[in-house]
């Protein structure tokens, strides 16, 4: 009997853990515990969220997590990473296990509303594509009727795939995996004819294949996939901080501020730059966001501007060698655009 | 509270203190437990409601009528991306039931054979069975699934080599590839129902004949040719009707399509990997249960049956196994339940079982609490029904005791 009571109490305690989970004010919560808990890609998606051999995290999404930590604490190391599968990511954010989800997650209306999240900034504009083995001789996604397609479950990709084949009157056989690693292995073993996910992911996965040159990414991009950080709904202060951490990186690139020259730029004659870097005497931008005055400086020192982060993680400085394309600055014909810092 | 009062109120010496009253103690313990459990449930529920409200989310099962939007690879009933979430869950449940049922049947047969084999006087058979049990019993089931999926089935011939094989042998109708096992699908024509009825009549007649034959054997000592007559009733009778009805059965053969075989019937590698892994893994435990059950029957029983002139096979079948079953059935039930629950590992190889489908729905709709309740409810129901059946079976076997 005593055992039953103990069991009941333990059960109650376990269930009760949820009580402190959903904080309406994530910033206070983060400051109190002293670090940002950031949900990132758990399947080593090179360029976005991946660990090197010594366990250090790197990637575009990881940089955003570090930028938020730098903005809040002035220290980019005050961040802890939670590797998540596509399927686990939303419950992790809903339950309060993580403060912020930066896991190549597509911003869609149902996720913004029904799932109870808020999106604002887009740190990578992507689109869904297909990868096939060259030996198949397929040149276009429209030739894939009847094919078996490997896909990850719980993604917008899975839904777009069904819609695309349907709207083109083609049939296909989905082979659905929860984890990307198993999908990779199955594609490699010839279980599927094609592999579909965001184009950036395809380039990253292709690099992992034994012989990357045997595979090609088809030209069709079948969807819009604006990937960005998500936070819990109704916490606009935290949403502001996360979004402006990204915008600060973009603004820094617009201003030509880099990790190397950020100290010199503090002395710039340009009032926009001075205001952005918190050098104007009566600047309250940082304080209004709930951040230190030099928040932007800390971000740039930690991860560089958006262009630097892009080149280091997915661009020319990385094995992926993805062109800026849609992710170029708006002044260069891309979509990356920071609202005015004023 | 009540206990403290009891202590002060125990003034009269002949009466035993209320504190040591077993009836009262047991009631107090039960009340306390009940209060704690109710409080815990209330607290958890309240918590859920508050957190949902804070996240601006609603609870409810209305979402099950929304369009699913995703396709499923394995489906026994009509399903497309236009179907509802509810339909998708039905597909998942059916897939779970199919793999669990097939797994249980195979695991029982293999387990029984291996368990008996381990006790065999044949050195080689006994050792082989021991090796089998020790290997499968000591590997986590997930690894066994991966072993079959990536280690065996993925290495089968590719679909391209099947196409090539077909060009050289146009008459081939049965193919094994890394996309699954392809075979002709039966297409039932008009009149096949009559054949089925003939088959059912044959089975009923066979049962009746066996009952009559047993009675006759008891009365006269003569055994009528039960096997031959029953085979004739069960197989020959439907076959004759089949011929009379003009052979109402054709086959749909698998033919090469653009990327996959088209038509025919296919058993996918996801199902095969899960089915083989679950059956063989559970069979190793069942083998041990069977061995324990047989060992649990006193040695005198088999010695007595040898003394009566029974051969070892007969002694096992007629004397030892019926008694061993009573020891075997209760732990066997646990193994069946384990197999059913382990089938949720399907998600690792992309078999569309209840957990895989539910997980996708959870992700698309964000209804975690609802989906998890559905999962728990269904698994508890399946397990309870299995237990009920096994308990009934156990009671039936126990009654046979003389």
Interface residues (C-beta under 8 A of the other chain):
Chain A: X1 X4 X5 X8 X9 X11 X12 X15 X16 X18 X19 X21 X22 X24 X86 X87 X90 X91 X94 X110 X111 X114 X115 X116 X136 X144 X145 X146 X147 X148 X153 X154 X155 X158 X159 X161 X162 X163 X166 X172 X173 X174 X175 X176 X177 X178 X179 X182 X185 X186 X189 X190 X191 X193 X232 X233 X234
Chain B: X26 X29 X30 X32 X33 X36 X37 X39 X40 X43 X44 X47 X48 X51 X54 X55 X56 X57 X69 X70 X71 X72 X73 X81 X150 X154 X155 X158 X159 X178 X179 X257 X258 X259 X260 X262 X269 X270 X347 X348 X349 X350 X352 X356 X359 X360 X362 X363 X364 X365 X366 X368
